[in-house]
Amino acid sequence: MRLRLFVLLIFAIWAGAGPALAEKRVALVMGNSAYKNVARLANPANDATLVGGMFRKAGFDSVDIKLDLNGSEMRRALRDFGGKARDAGVAVVYYAGHGIELDGVNYLIPTDATLETDSDVLDETIALDRALFAVEPAKQLRLIILDACRDNPFAKTMKRTIASRAIGRGLAKVEPTSPNTMIAFAAKAGSTASDGDSKNSPFAAALVERLPAPGLDLRKAFGFVRDDVLKTTGYKQEPFVYGSLGGDDVALVPAKPVATGPQANPDSEIRRDYELALQLGTRDVWTAFLNRYPSGFYTDLAKAQLNRISAEDARAAAAEKARLAEEEKAKLAAERAKKAEQEKAAAAAKAAEDARIAAEKAKQIEEAKAAAAEQRRKDAEAAVAKALADKQAAEKARADKIASDKTAAELAAKEANDKAQGEQKVAAIIPPQSSPTLSPLETAKLVQSELRRVGCHPAPADGIWTDSSQRSLKLFNQYAGTKLDPKLARFEALDAIKAKPGRVCPLVCDHGFKADGDACVQITCRAGFRVNDDNECEKVQGKKPVATREESKARNRERQQTESTPPKPQATSSGQLFCSAAGCRPVRAGCRLERGAPGFIGPSGTSQAEICN
């Protein structure tokens, strides 16, 4: 029995101490106004004092307010605060002052920073990640609030060591990696915040108004802060929150405990009462609602509805007054009142009518305000629902993408494996390619055709491997530097000739002709010049007649015929001409002209040789 009582006592002590430990709340509030190297900021010190007082009134266990800190003092404050956050459930860091974004990283600027060059940012400022590291040990909520999006004077005078280095306007967007972590900016990434015209900035004033509401979820509280700042700045400044929390409500100030039963959602009860009052719509109902709920989002909506009713009452009173004035006017006219009294009554009637019209306009304005307030309420509730739906959709899309990427990777690996196995099977099935089997005639014809292509065999390819074909292959060996056997047409000779992309053997032309690409063209000299023995144009000297080429050929033929005295009668010439470097002459009797054989190139562009038995 004693053991059972002891166990129950230990459990009661643990149950009572656990929530107190988990709900310990600590805050570090820093405000830098007195900068030494740029103009002083008016509001950060005031804002830090105001926000720090709000945390103390909200019942935080520890609130450190630090003003006008230099670099070493900011680092020490963050280090000390990190120790306090180790046994806390909620840890909050608030900073007001100058901040800067460099290459997508945010930095907080101490009061002693000079920042003459962009590289000084790494040495003279405090990275935002250092503040995140300080709140990291907290177990339930890690919150960073930055009113540091002001127009930064350091960025205007800072020298760039690298031209491509980016220095942004305002702060850069951040995505916290730790769970239950939120970072609130006074203005969304890439924009600047206003200091305001009063003692405190619009952002700090809205924070103090909205955050301490007991049991109010932080996401909704910052939504109210956003609406307040937008309204105050004429929709020029929009606060923004980065990070995410879980599905349960997370309040900076816990809701007031109830005596019995589970605590109901205070927003749900207020909303039900508001909707009931909206259905009744009387002054007494709205007055009772305001007496029960003196502050909050729905309180502002109720005030708007009450103003609308007041405007309606004023309009009705003005309309009644105008009616009475018209009756008085008619009465005076009927009684034939004096003209002055009639004019006075007419003026009173006109004034009453003007008042009625003004009251009607005031009513319309108040009704529009009430409708706008009601629409804001609906938008706020829809935004919460949409945020939850977007989060669920994003998580589903992320899961689908992971599954899709995994399936695609497995499919690609399977296709690569199948392709490799298919190539191995094809390599095993297909035997090595053997040399083509052609007849000697076909082989010789192919070799002759390739020799003709490279300019070494002018005769047509007929497949008969004669002395002329052998001489052509010898010419190819001479100019191509090969050592192919000219006696037979072989495949190795065919492969060697095919390897040459263009002409190998030079083009040989007759006297008076020159090579032009793959053809011989006649040399033409201008008037007073002739072709000499070196196949060049030279000037004709003196007036001595010069024999033409045809006359020289005729004399040469006569001389050869005279000198040749055959011992026996010879057959007459066939009428064919044989051309050489000395000129052209008829083929000698008993000889024949063989075209296509290696030798001299005739006028027709075909090589020829004189064969005598």
C-alpha positions as CSV (number, residue, x, y, z in Angstrom):
1,M,0.0,0.0,0.0
2,R,2.8,2.4,0.9
3,L,4.6,1.5,-2.3
4,R,1.5,2.3,-4.4
5,L,1.1,5.7,-2.7
6,F,4.8,6.4,-3.3
7,V,4.4,5.6,-7.0
8,L,1.3,7.8,-7.3
9,L,3.1,10.7,-5.6
10,I,6.1,10.5,-8.0
11,F,3.7,10.4,-11.0
12,A,1.9,13.5,-9.7
13,I,5.1,15.4,-9.2
14,W,6.3,14.4,-12.7
15,A,3.0,15.3,-14.3
16,G,2.9,18.7,-12.6
17,A,6.5,19.6,-13.4
18,G,6.5,18.3,-17.0
19,P,4.2,20.9,-18.6
20,A,5.9,23.7,-16.7
21,L,9.3,22.7,-18.1
22,A,7.9,22.2,-21.6
23,E,6.1,25.6,-21.6
24,K,9.1,27.7,-20.3
25,R,9.3,30.7,-22.6
26,V,12.4,32.8,-23.2
27,A,13.0,35.8,-25.4
28,L,16.0,37.9,-26.7
29,V,15.0,41.4,-27.9
30,M,17.7,43.5,-29.7
31,G,17.2,47.0,-31.2
32,N,20.0,49.0,-33.0
33,S,19.4,52.7,-33.6
34,A,22.7,54.5,-32.8
35,Y,24.8,53.5,-35.9
36,K,28.2,55.1,-35.9
37,N,29.0,55.2,-39.6
38,V,25.5,56.0,-41.1
39,A,22.5,58.0,-40.0
40,R,20.7,57.1,-36.8
41,L,17.5,55.1,-37.0
42,A,14.7,56.6,-35.0
43,N,12.5,53.6,-34.1
44,P,14.5,50.3,-33.5
45,A,15.3,51.1,-29.9
46,N,11.7,52.2,-29.2
47,D,10.4,49.1,-31.0
48,A,12.7,46.8,-29.0
49,T,11.6,48.3,-25.7
50,L,7.9,48.0,-26.7
51,V,8.2,44.4,-27.9
52,G,10.2,43.4,-24.8
53,G,7.6,44.9,-22.6
54,M,4.9,42.9,-24.4
55,F,6.8,39.6,-23.8
56,R,7.1,40.4,-20.1
57,K,3.4,41.2,-19.8
58,A,2.7,37.9,-21.6
59,G,4.4,36.1,-18.8
60,F,7.7,35.0,-20.4
61,D,10.1,33.4,-18.0
62,S,13.1,35.4,-19.3
63,V,13.2,38.5,-21.5
64,D,16.6,40.1,-22.3
65,I,16.3,43.6,-23.9
66,K,19.6,44.7,-25.6
67,L,19.9,48.1,-27.2
68,D,22.6,49.5,-29.6
69,L,24.9,46.5,-29.7
70,N,28.2,46.3,-31.5
71,G,29.5,43.1,-33.2
72,S,31.0,41.5,-30.1
73,E,28.0,42.4,-27.9
74,M,25.6,40.8,-30.4
75,R,27.6,37.6,-30.6
76,R,27.8,37.4,-26.8
77,A,24.0,38.0,-26.4
78,L,23.2,35.3,-28.9
79,R,25.6,32.9,-27.2
80,D,24.1,33.5,-23.8
81,F,20.6,33.2,-25.1
82,G,21.4,29.8,-26.7
83,G,22.2,28.5,-23.2
84,K,18.8,29.7,-21.9
85,A,17.0,28.0,-24.8
86,R,18.2,24.6,-23.9
87,D,15.6,24.0,-21.2
88,A,12.8,26.0,-22.8
89,G,9.8,25.1,-24.8
90,V,9.5,28.4,-26.7
91,A,12.5,30.6,-27.8
92,V,12.0,33.9,-29.5
93,V,14.6,36.3,-31.0
94,Y,13.4,39.8,-32.0
95,Y,15.7,42.2,-33.9
96,A,15.1,45.7,-35.1
97,G,17.7,47.6,-37.0
98,H,19.7,47.4,-40.3
99,G,20.0,44.1,-42.2
100,I,21.6,43.2,-45.6
101,E,21.4,40.4,-48.1
102,L,24.6,39.3,-49.9
103,D,24.5,36.5,-52.5
104,G,21.2,35.2,-51.1
105,V,22.3,35.1,-47.4
106,N,20.9,37.5,-44.7
107,Y,23.0,39.4,-42.2
108,L,22.2,41.6,-39.1
109,I,24.3,44.7,-38.9
110,P,25.8,45.8,-35.6
111,T,26.2,49.5,-34.7
112,D,30.0,49.6,-35.2
113,A,30.0,48.2,-38.8
114,T,31.7,50.2,-41.6
115,L,31.1,47.9,-44.6
116,E,33.4,49.7,-47.0
117,T,33.5,46.7,-49.3
118,D,31.2,43.7,-49.9
119,S,33.8,41.4,-48.3
120,D,33.5,43.3,-45.0
121,V,30.0,41.8,-44.6
122,L,31.5,38.4,-43.6
123,D,33.7,40.0,-40.9
124,E,31.6,42.8,-39.5
125,T,28.0,41.5,-39.4
126,I,26.1,38.6,-37.8
127,A,24.6,35.9,-40.1
128,L,20.9,35.2,-39.6
129,D,21.9,31.5,-39.3
130,R,23.6,32.5,-36.0
131,A,20.2,33.6,-34.5
132,L,18.6,30.3,-35.8
133,F,21.4,28.4,-34.1
134,A,20.6,30.2,-30.8
135,V,16.9,29.2,-30.8
136,E,17.6,25.6,-32.1
137,P,17.5,23.9,-28.6
138,A,13.9,25.0,-27.9
139,K,11.5,22.0,-27.9
140,Q,8.2,23.4,-29.0
141,L,8.6,26.6,-31.0
142,R,11.6,28.5,-32.5
143,L,10.6,32.0,-33.6
144,I,12.7,34.7,-35.3
145,I,11.1,38.2,-35.8
146,L,13.1,40.6,-38.1
147,D,12.2,44.3,-38.4
148,A,15.4,44.7,-40.4
149,C,14.0,45.2,-44.0
150,R,14.6,49.0,-44.0
151,D,16.3,50.8,-46.9
152,N,20.0,50.0,-46.2
153,P,22.4,53.0,-46.6
154,F,25.5,50.7,-46.4
155,A,24.5,49.0,-49.8
156,K,24.6,52.4,-51.6
157,T,28.2,53.3,-50.6
158,M,29.7,49.7,-50.5
159,K,32.4,48.9,-53.1
160,R,32.1,45.7,-55.0
161,T,35.1,43.4,-55.1
162,I,33.3,41.2,-57.7
163,A,31.1,42.9,-60.2
164,S,28.7,40.0,-60.4
165,R,28.1,39.8,-56.6
166,A,24.4,40.4,-55.8
167,I,23.4,42.7,-53.0
168,G,19.6,42.6,-52.7
169,R,17.0,45.2,-51.7
170,G,15.6,44.2,-48.3
171,L,16.2,40.6,-47.2
172,A,16.3,37.4,-49.1
173,K,13.7,34.6,-48.8
174,V,14.7,31.9,-46.3
175,E,13.5,28.3,-45.8
176,P,14.2,27.0,-42.2
177,T,15.3,23.4,-42.2
178,S,14.4,22.7,-38.5
179,P,10.8,21.7,-37.7
180,N,8.5,24.0,-35.7
181,T,10.6,27.0,-36.8
182,M,9.1,30.3,-38.1
183,I,10.9,33.5,-39.4
184,A,8.7,36.6,-39.7
185,F,9.9,39.5,-41.9
186,A,8.5,43.1,-41.5
187,A,8.3,43.1,-45.4
188,K,8.4,40.2,-47.8
189,A,11.7,39.2,-49.4
190,G,13.1,41.8,-51.8
191,S,11.1,44.7,-50.4
192,T,11.7,47.3,-47.7
193,A,9.8,48.2,-44.5
194,S,8.7,51.7,-43.3
195,D,9.8,53.3,-40.0
196,G,6.4,55.0,-39.8
197,D,5.5,58.5,-38.7
198,S,5.0,57.7,-35.0
199,K,7.2,56.5,-32.2
200,N,7.1,52.9,-33.3
201,S,7.1,51.2,-36.7
202,P,3.8,49.8,-38.1
203,F,5.2,46.3,-37.8
204,A,6.1,46.6,-34.1
205,A,2.8,48.2,-33.3
206,A,0.9,45.4,-35.0
207,L,3.0,42.7,-33.2
208,V,2.2,44.1,-29.7
209,E,-1.5,44.3,-30.6
210,R,-1.9,40.8,-32.0
211,L,0.7,38.3,-30.6
212,P,-0.2,38.4,-26.9
213,A,-3.8,37.2,-27.6
214,P,-4.1,34.1,-25.3
215,G,-4.5,30.8,-27.3
216,L,-4.3,32.6,-30.7
217,D,-2.5,30.4,-33.2
218,L,0.7,32.2,-34.4
219,R,-0.2,31.7,-38.1
220,K,-3.4,33.5,-37.6
221,A,-1.8,36.1,-35.4
222,F,0.8,37.0,-38.1
223,G,-2.1,37.0,-40.6
224,F,-3.7,39.7,-38.5
225,V,-0.4,41.5,-38.3
226,R,-0.1,41.4,-42.1
227,D,-3.6,42.9,-42.5
228,D,-2.9,45.7,-39.9
229,V,0.4,46.7,-41.6
230,L,-1.1,46.7,-45.1
231,K,-3.9,48.9,-43.9
232,T,-1.6,51.3,-42.0
233,T,0.9,51.7,-44.9
234,G,-1.7,52.1,-47.6
235,Y,-0.9,48.5,-48.9
236,K,2.8,49.4,-49.6
237,Q,4.3,47.1,-47.0
238,E,3.4,43.4,-46.6
239,P,4.9,41.4,-43.8
240,F,5.7,37.8,-44.6
241,V,6.3,34.5,-42.6
242,Y,8.6,31.7,-43.7
243,G,8.7,28.2,-42.2
244,S,5.9,25.8,-41.1
245,L,4.3,24.4,-38.0
246,G,2.3,21.2,-37.4
247,G,-1.4,20.7,-37.5
248,D,-2.0,21.8,-33.9
249,D,-2.5,25.4,-32.9
250,V,0.7,27.0,-31.6
251,A,0.1,30.1,-29.5
252,L,2.8,32.5,-28.2
253,V,0.7,33.0,-25.0
254,P,-1.2,29.9,-23.8
255,A,-5.0,30.0,-23.6
256,K,-6.5,30.5,-20.1
257,P,-7.2,27.1,-18.5
258,V,-10.8,26.1,-17.7
259,A,-12.0,24.4,-14.6
260,T,-13.4,21.3,-16.1
261,G,-13.5,19.5,-19.4
262,P,-11.4,20.0,-22.4
263,Q,-10.8,23.6,-23.5
264,A,-12.8,24.6,-26.5
265,N,-11.2,26.6,-29.3
266,P,-11.8,30.3,-28.3
267,D,-12.0,31.4,-31.9
268,S,-14.8,28.9,-32.6
269,E,-16.9,30.2,-29.7
270,I,-16.3,33.9,-30.7
271,R,-17.2,33.0,-34.3
272,R,-20.4,31.3,-33.3
273,D,-21.4,34.3,-31.2
274,Y,-20.5,36.7,-34.0
275,E,-22.5,34.8,-36.6
276,L,-25.5,34.8,-34.2
277,A,-25.2,38.5,-33.6
278,L,-24.9,39.0,-37.3
279,Q,-28.3,37.2,-37.8
280,L,-30.0,39.4,-35.2
281,G,-28.3,42.6,-36.3
282,T,-29.6,44.9,-33.5
283,R,-27.7,47.6,-31.5
284,D,-28.3,45.8,-28.2
285,V,-26.9,42.5,-29.6
286,W,-23.7,44.1,-30.9
287,T,-23.3,46.1,-27.7
288,A,-23.6,42.9,-25.7
289,F,-21.1,41.2,-28.0
290,L,-18.5,44.0,-27.5
291,N,-19.0,43.9,-23.7
292,R,-18.2,40.2,-23.8
293,Y,-15.3,40.4,-26.3
294,P,-13.6,43.8,-25.8
295,S,-10.7,43.0,-28.2
296,G,-9.7,40.8,-31.1
297,F,-10.5,40.3,-34.8
298,Y,-14.2,39.7,-34.3
299,T,-14.4,42.7,-32.0
300,D,-13.3,45.0,-34.9
301,L,-16.0,43.4,-37.1
302,A,-18.6,43.9,-34.4
303,K,-17.6,47.6,-34.1
304,A,-18.0,48.0,-37.9
305,Q,-21.5,46.5,-37.7
306,L,-22.4,48.8,-34.8
307,N,-21.2,51.8,-36.8
308,R,-23.4,50.7,-39.7
309,I,-26.5,50.6,-37.3
310,S,-25.6,54.0,-36.0
311,A,-25.3,55.4,-39.5
312,E,-28.8,53.9,-40.3
313,D,-30.3,55.5,-37.2
314,A,-28.8,58.8,-38.1
315,R,-30.2,58.5,-41.6
316,A,-33.6,57.7,-40.3
317,A,-33.5,60.6,-37.9
318,A,-32.5,62.9,-40.7
319,A,-35.3,61.6,-42.9
320,E,-37.9,62.1,-40.1
321,K,-36.6,65.7,-39.6
322,A,-36.8,66.4,-43.3
323,R,-40.4,65.0,-43.3
324,L,-41.5,67.3,-40.4
325,A,-39.9,70.3,-42.1
326,E,-41.8,69.6,-45.3
327,E,-45.1,69.3,-43.3
328,E,-44.3,72.6,-41.5
329,K,-43.6,74.2,-44.9
330,A,-46.9,73.0,-46.3
331,K,-48.7,74.2,-43.1
332,L,-47.3,77.7,-43.4
333,A,-48.1,77.9,-47.1
334,A,-51.7,76.7,-46.4
335,E,-52.2,79.3,-43.6
336,R,-50.8,82.0,-46.0
337,A,-47.9,82.7,-43.7
338,K,-45.7,85.6,-44.3
339,K,-43.2,85.4,-47.1
340,A,-40.2,85.6,-44.7
341,E,-41.6,82.7,-42.7
342,Q,-42.2,80.7,-45.9
343,E,-38.6,81.3,-47.1
344,K,-37.3,80.4,-43.6
345,A,-39.3,77.2,-43.7
346,A,-38.1,76.5,-47.3
347,A,-34.5,77.0,-46.1
348,A,-35.0,74.7,-43.2
349,A,-36.6,72.1,-45.5
350,K,-33.6,72.3,-47.8
351,A,-31.1,72.0,-45.0
352,A,-33.0,69.0,-43.6
353,E,-33.0,67.4,-47.1
354,D,-29.2,68.0,-47.4
355,A,-28.7,66.4,-44.0
356,R,-30.8,63.5,-45.1
357,I,-28.7,63.0,-48.2
358,A,-25.5,63.3,-46.2
359,A,-26.8,60.8,-43.7
360,E,-27.7,58.4,-46.6
361,K,-24.2,58.7,-47.9
362,A,-22.7,58.1,-44.5
363,K,-24.9,55.0,-44.2
364,Q,-23.7,53.7,-47.5
365,I,-20.1,54.2,-46.5
366,E,-20.6,52.4,-43.2
367,E,-22.4,49.5,-44.9
368,A,-19.5,49.3,-47.3
369,K,-17.0,49.2,-44.4
370,A,-19.0,46.5,-42.7
371,A,-19.2,44.5,-45.9
372,A,-15.5,44.8,-46.3
373,A,-14.8,43.7,-42.7
374,E,-17.1,40.7,-43.2
375,Q,-15.3,39.9,-46.4
376,R,-11.9,40.1,-44.6
377,R,-13.2,37.6,-42.1
378,K,-14.2,35.2,-44.8
379,D,-10.9,35.7,-46.6
380,A,-9.0,35.0,-43.4
381,E,-10.8,31.8,-42.8
382,A,-10.5,30.7,-46.5
383,A,-6.8,31.5,-46.4
384,V,-6.3,29.2,-43.4
385,A,-8.2,26.4,-45.2
386,K,-6.3,27.0,-48.5
387,A,-2.9,26.9,-46.7
388,L,-3.8,23.6,-45.2
389,A,-5.0,22.2,-48.5
390,D,-1.9,23.6,-50.3
391,K,0.3,21.9,-47.7
392,Q,-1.4,18.6,-48.2
393,A,-1.2,18.9,-52.0
394,A,2.5,19.8,-51.8
395,E,3.2,16.8,-49.6
396,K,1.3,14.5,-52.0
397,A,3.1,16.0,-55.0
398,R,6.4,15.5,-53.3
399,A,5.6,11.9,-52.5
400,D,4.3,11.3,-56.1
401,K,7.5,12.8,-57.5
402,I,9.7,10.6,-55.4
403,A,7.8,7.6,-56.5
404,S,7.9,8.7,-60.1
405,D,11.6,9.3,-60.0
406,K,12.2,6.0,-58.4
407,T,10.1,4.2,-61.1
408,A,11.9,6.1,-63.9
409,A,15.3,5.2,-62.5
410,E,14.3,1.5,-62.2
411,L,13.0,1.5,-65.8
412,A,16.1,3.2,-67.1
413,A,18.3,0.7,-65.4
414,K,16.2,-2.2,-66.7
415,E,16.4,-0.8,-70.3
416,A,20.2,-0.4,-70.0
417,N,20.5,-3.9,-68.7
418,D,18.3,-5.3,-71.5
419,K,20.3,-3.4,-74.2
420,A,23.6,-4.7,-72.9
421,Q,22.3,-8.3,-72.8
422,G,20.9,-7.8,-76.4
423,E,24.2,-6.6,-77.7
424,Q,26.0,-9.6,-76.1
425,K,23.5,-12.0,-77.8
426,V,23.9,-10.3,-81.2
427,A,27.7,-10.4,-80.9
428,A,27.5,-14.1,-80.0
429,I,25.2,-14.9,-83.0
430,I,26.8,-12.8,-85.8
431,P,30.0,-14.5,-87.0
432,P,33.1,-12.4,-88.0
433,Q,32.8,-10.9,-91.5
434,S,34.8,-12.8,-94.0
435,S,36.5,-11.4,-97.1
436,P,34.3,-11.1,-100.2
437,T,34.6,-13.9,-102.7
438,L,34.9,-12.5,-106.3
439,S,36.2,-14.0,-109.4
440,P,39.7,-12.9,-110.7
441,L,37.9,-11.0,-113.6
442,E,35.7,-9.1,-111.2
443,T,38.6,-8.3,-108.9
444,A,40.7,-7.0,-111.8
445,K,37.8,-4.9,-113.0
446,L,37.4,-3.3,-109.6
447,V,41.1,-2.5,-109.3
448,Q,41.2,-1.0,-112.8
449,S,38.2,1.1,-112.0
450,E,39.9,2.5,-108.8
451,L,43.2,3.1,-110.7
452,R,41.2,5.0,-113.3
453,R,39.6,7.1,-110.5
454,V,43.0,8.2,-109.1
455,G,44.3,9.0,-112.6
456,C,46.7,6.1,-113.0
457,H,44.7,4.0,-115.6
458,P,43.2,6.0,-118.4
459,A,41.8,2.9,-120.2
460,P,38.3,1.6,-119.5
461,A,37.9,-1.1,-116.8
462,D,37.4,-4.4,-118.7
463,G,38.7,-6.9,-116.2
464,I,41.6,-8.1,-118.4
465,W,44.9,-7.7,-116.4
466,T,47.3,-6.8,-119.3
467,D,50.7,-5.1,-119.3
468,S,48.9,-1.8,-119.5
469,S,47.2,-2.6,-116.2
470,Q,50.4,-3.6,-114.6
471,R,52.1,-0.4,-115.7
472,S,49.2,1.5,-114.2
473,L,49.6,-0.2,-110.8
474,K,53.4,0.5,-111.0
475,L,52.6,4.2,-111.5
476,F,50.3,4.1,-108.5
477,N,53.2,2.5,-106.4
478,Q,55.5,5.2,-107.6
479,Y,53.3,8.2,-106.6
480,A,51.5,6.7,-103.7
481,G,54.6,5.2,-102.0
482,T,53.2,1.7,-101.9
483,K,54.7,-1.7,-102.8
484,L,51.8,-3.6,-104.3
485,D,52.5,-6.6,-106.6
486,P,51.6,-5.4,-110.1
487,K,51.4,-8.9,-111.6
488,L,48.0,-9.7,-110.2
489,A,44.9,-7.8,-109.1
490,R,44.4,-8.5,-105.4
491,F,42.1,-7.3,-102.7
492,E,44.9,-5.6,-100.8
493,A,45.6,-3.5,-103.8
494,L,41.9,-2.6,-104.1
495,D,41.8,-1.5,-100.4
496,A,45.0,0.6,-100.8
497,I,43.7,2.4,-103.9
498,K,40.3,3.0,-102.2
499,A,42.0,4.6,-99.3
500,K,43.1,7.5,-101.6
501,P,40.4,10.2,-101.8
502,G,41.6,12.0,-104.9
503,R,44.0,11.9,-107.9
504,V,47.4,10.2,-107.3
505,C,49.1,10.0,-110.7
506,P,49.9,13.3,-112.3
507,L,48.1,14.4,-115.5
508,V,50.5,14.5,-118.5
509,C,49.5,16.7,-121.5
510,D,50.9,17.2,-125.0
511,H,53.0,20.1,-126.1
512,G,50.8,23.2,-126.3
513,F,48.4,21.8,-123.7
514,K,48.4,22.2,-119.9
515,A,46.7,20.4,-117.0
516,D,43.5,22.0,-115.7
517,G,42.2,19.8,-112.9
518,D,41.6,16.4,-114.5
519,A,41.7,17.6,-118.1
520,C,44.2,19.0,-120.6
521,V,43.4,22.4,-122.1
522,Q,45.2,24.1,-125.0
523,I,47.6,27.0,-124.1
524,T,46.5,30.2,-125.8
525,C,49.0,33.1,-126.3
526,R,48.1,36.7,-127.0
527,A,49.0,38.3,-130.4
528,G,52.8,38.5,-131.0
529,F,53.6,35.5,-128.7
530,R,53.9,31.8,-129.4
531,V,54.3,28.5,-127.4
532,N,58.0,27.6,-127.0
533,D,59.5,24.2,-126.4
534,D,59.1,24.6,-122.6
535,N,55.3,25.0,-123.1
536,E,55.4,28.7,-122.2
537,C,54.4,31.8,-124.2
538,E,57.3,33.8,-125.6
539,K,57.5,36.9,-127.8
540,V,58.1,36.4,-131.5
541,Q,61.5,38.1,-132.4
542,G,62.0,40.1,-135.7
543,K,60.0,39.7,-138.9
544,K,61.4,36.3,-139.8
545,P,58.5,34.0,-140.6
546,V,58.0,31.4,-138.1
547,A,56.7,28.0,-139.1
548,T,53.5,27.0,-137.6
549,R,53.0,23.9,-135.6
550,E,51.3,22.0,-138.4
551,E,54.2,22.9,-140.8
552,S,56.7,21.6,-138.3
553,K,54.8,18.4,-138.0
554,A,54.6,18.0,-141.8
555,R,58.4,18.6,-142.3
556,N,59.1,16.1,-139.5
557,R,56.9,13.5,-141.2
558,E,58.6,14.1,-144.6
559,R,62.0,13.8,-143.0
560,Q,61.1,10.6,-141.3
561,Q,59.6,9.1,-144.4
562,T,62.7,10.0,-146.4
563,E,65.1,8.6,-143.9
564,S,63.2,5.4,-143.5
565,T,64.2,2.9,-146.3
566,P,62.6,-0.4,-145.5
567,P,64.3,-3.5,-147.1
568,K,61.0,-4.7,-148.3
569,P,57.7,-3.2,-149.2
570,Q,55.8,-2.1,-146.1
571,A,52.1,-1.6,-145.6
572,T,50.8,1.9,-145.8
573,S,50.0,4.0,-142.7
574,S,46.6,3.4,-141.1
575,G,46.0,7.2,-141.0
576,Q,46.3,7.3,-137.2
577,L,48.5,10.0,-135.6
578,F,51.0,9.3,-132.8
579,C,51.8,12.3,-130.6
580,S,54.8,12.7,-128.4
581,A,56.8,15.6,-126.9
582,A,58.3,16.3,-130.4
583,G,54.9,16.6,-132.0
584,C,52.4,14.4,-133.8
585,R,53.0,12.1,-136.8
586,P,51.3,9.2,-138.6
587,V,51.7,5.8,-137.1
588,R,54.6,4.1,-138.9
589,A,53.9,1.2,-141.3
590,G,53.9,-2.1,-139.6
591,C,53.0,-0.5,-136.2
592,R,49.8,0.0,-134.4
593,L,48.5,2.7,-132.0
594,E,47.4,1.3,-128.6
595,R,45.2,3.6,-126.6
596,G,44.9,3.4,-122.8
597,A,48.5,2.2,-122.4
598,P,50.7,4.3,-120.2
599,G,52.7,6.8,-122.3
600,F,51.9,10.2,-123.8
601,I,48.6,11.9,-123.6
602,G,47.1,12.7,-127.0
603,P,44.9,15.7,-128.0
604,S,41.8,13.7,-127.0
605,G,43.1,13.5,-123.4
606,T,43.7,9.7,-123.7
607,S,47.2,8.2,-123.1
608,Q,48.6,6.2,-126.1
609,A,51.6,4.2,-127.2
610,E,53.0,3.1,-130.7
611,I,53.5,-0.7,-130.7
612,C,55.7,-2.2,-133.4
613,N,56.3,-5.9,-134.1
